[in-house]
Amino acid sequence: MGMQRYKIKEIANIINANALLTNEEDDIQHLLIDTRKVEDPLRSLFFALKANRDGHDFIIDAYQKGIRNFVVEKSRIDRINLPDANFLEVEDTLVSLQALASYHRTQFSYPVIAIAGSNGKTIVKDWLNQLLSPDYTIVRSPKSFNSQIGVALSLWQMSDDYNLAIIEAGISKPGEMDALRKMIKPDIGILTNIKKAHFENFDSKQEKLEEKMKLFKDVDLLIYSPEYIPEWFQRTINSNTFTWGSEVGCDLRIKERIKTDFGTQIIIADFKKHSYQIEIPFQDDASTENALICWSVLLSLGLEQSTIEARMKSLVVVKMRLEMKHGINNCTIIDDSYSCDVSSLIIALDFLQQQKQHKKRTLILSDIPEIGKDKEKIYRRVAELLENKGIERLIGIGEEISRYSSFFKSNSRFFPTTIDFLKHSHRFNFHDETILIKGARKFSFESISKLLSSKIHETSLEINLNALENNLRVYKNKLKSKTKIMVMVKAFSYGSGSFEIANLLQFNQVDYLAVAYADEGVTLRSSGIHLPIMVMSPDLSSLEALIEYKLEPEIFDFEYLNAFINLLDKTEVKQYPIHIKLDSGMHRLGFNPEDLAKIVEILKVSDKVKIASVFSHLAGADDPIHDDFSRKQMAILNSFSQALSKELSYPFLTHIANTAAISRFPESELDMVRLGIGLYGISSALAQDNELETVATLKTTISQIKEINENDTIGYGRKGSLPKGGQIATVKIGYADGYNRRFGNGIGKMLVNDFLVPTVGNICMDMCMLDISNLDIREGDEVIVFGLNPKIEDLAKAIETIPYELLAGVSQRVKRVYFYE
Ligand SMILES: *Cc1c(COP(=O)(O)O)cnc(C)c1O
């Protein structure tokens, strides 16, 4: 957890910087790259990296938050303004961050394991931690920190408190692995696998393999499966190796896999001419592979087979992502009971801080099991964190945290066990607050999560917030840096959520939000959203609410304009921001171009309103057939806004681009764009945007499986049948959930255990039936209605609608659950 200290002058030497120091004795404990995550400013060193945003633009912000130590690139900073700060000037801040991490890593002589590969890195890392923690005190990359920056920050956590490090290494383009190897200097290397997915920046699978293998150039031991490395390439490996797989000659050679009726699997394999077996609580191929990798590592570290067997049995699935959901009494629950160490606590607290829907924030925290470390130091650090991150109250569970209760605020409460807490939980009267539940596995905090969550009907819409952030970045990168982004969060953010999404967008510093109705805006304001919000169809009756909640109306006719000014006349307010909508050809809402003179006349008389923006909407931006029309629309808006600009004494924004226009018409960018469907991972432009990630996954489960004879019929109107007989599964989703009735009779398909299976018979209100004949599918199995596969775009095509309708149509009774890594 980073108790290492360096003086700033030492760091200056290590990274070979041009040091401009006013306080050369400053102690540095934390490395910081994001000013939104400042926590212990005086002991933090801020690296101005040029990632998605240029860190140099945030130096003043960092300074105002108390940071006094900075690593910057040469001639980027005017130091005069910040007299009591230390600046280390370097050529390249990322290279310097890596140099510091690399130096820090060399201070420790305990083994470092590095993991690379296409899939499974994070799980293998976590399983090794589970399997080895009785023998070692392990420092490991938090979550999936495996990038050029993530690896540096992971290594920075190394300290004398540990005796083994496990570090993940991920690359996205050629040339990156050398930098990671130089930092990590691994003793043991693990290659999980090489999959075909994600070829983007690589010419071929082989190029990707060669790049990944660079990590292992100097390791003492490499653990891999020959199935993933061609033979000629294996001959170039210089280190000792330990191989696993089904091929002859593997050190750990798999002979047989037996699935039991209890959901477990027995794997039999040969090692040094003996036959051994392990039993794991998983049956799928990916888990099997990950378990074999872990088995190989334990054997090569010299663990006894009997110990390995015992530990393998109790492997648990790692929930890598924290989960946010609705709780009882209008609470929001953030459930992160997968791991409980200080670094993952920091990540969870940052997320808690970002979600502003409730003023009150409660943390339920268990003992932090970091074996062999100075306990007092750990809990002092936790107390400091809670103070800095503004936690209202703490509920501590466990004997250890209870022992240090005096470190925490006086309203904190402590219980020796989870059961004790559950017995007394009614006393807390949880309501209207955000509750972060963070506990080590053995404290079984699932039971607390269950108690505090509202009941989940088994159909849920899962929202991947990391994917949403990724998609926002993809569009930001397409735009000029000064172009503003308005994000359309109308209709519950296209069905995916309200303040949960808005809070994330606010955290990511978008410029504007837009909703359809005033009440949507009021909800956002009440949930801590202070971004400007445009309301597109305000009712005349809601004009007062607009003013009260500082919502900015779209004005599209004179009746509105006059009514709004009349209302403002009764108040002291002046220059209230409004948005003028021009109808340039969509023919929905908007002023006509010839209304210009009259608008100007009204605005010149009244100082009550001020035009914040003038905009129009494209009717066919996604289809080349309409490109001439789209360009005509842009021209109409441009001439209107130029004419208006001549009449007004102040500037305003002009905008027209929706998602498709951002991708297809760079000239439509203007001052601001209005991003909608693309944020949710759906490209409405014809050109496929393959950098977009899927945000929403609609899931349900199988309630019952039935045998069907060739003469039977299935469902209402007796529409369904299986002419050869077979099996059907009834699943808990119907048209009242938003699964359109037109998906019936084989038009819709769902994914169950990697099988894409068709509907059979008509869709009912709350249920429908799937044809699962002759497939290995059981009651209770998870069913994907849409997500990565099948894609919502394909479902939409199948019933001749658009993804917008399906996404926004998922009914509100389907619970939204948010995930964040
Ligand atoms: C919904 C909406 C958008 C966003 O459109 P997408 O196609 O989802 O990007 C933009 N502008 C207006 C006026 C809208 O109503």
PDBQT file of the ligand as one rigid body, heavy atoms in Angstrom, charges set to zero:
ROOT
HETATM    1  C1  LIG A 901     -31.640  12.500 -29.544  1.00  0.00    +0.000 C 
HETATM    2  C2  LIG A 901     -31.080  13.678 -30.171  1.00  0.00    +0.000 A 
HETATM    3  C3  LIG A 901     -29.721  13.712 -30.574  1.00  0.00    +0.000 A 
HETATM    4  C4  LIG A 901     -28.802  12.521 -30.510  1.00  0.00    +0.000 C 
HETATM    5  O1  LIG A 901     -28.989  11.701 -31.624  1.00  0.00    +0.000 OA
HETATM    6  P1  LIG A 901     -28.134  10.335 -31.801  1.00  0.00    +0.000 P 
HETATM    7  O2  LIG A 901     -28.506   9.844 -33.138  1.00  0.00    +0.000 OA
HETATM    8  O3  LIG A 901     -28.568   9.429 -30.730  1.00  0.00    +0.000 OA
HETATM    9  O4  LIG A 901     -26.714  10.728 -31.681  1.00  0.00    +0.000 OA
HETATM   10  C5  LIG A 901     -29.232  14.915 -31.035  1.00  0.00    +0.000 A 
HETATM   11  N1  LIG A 901     -30.012  16.005 -31.136  1.00  0.00    +0.000 NA
HETATM   12  C6  LIG A 901     -31.315  16.001 -30.793  1.00  0.00    +0.000 A 
HETATM   13  C7  LIG A 901     -32.119  17.231 -30.938  1.00  0.00    +0.000 C 
HETATM   14  C8  LIG A 901     -31.894  14.836 -30.308  1.00  0.00    +0.000 A 
HETATM   15  O5  LIG A 901     -33.194  14.826 -29.986  1.00  0.00    +0.000 OA
ENDROOT
TORSDOF 0
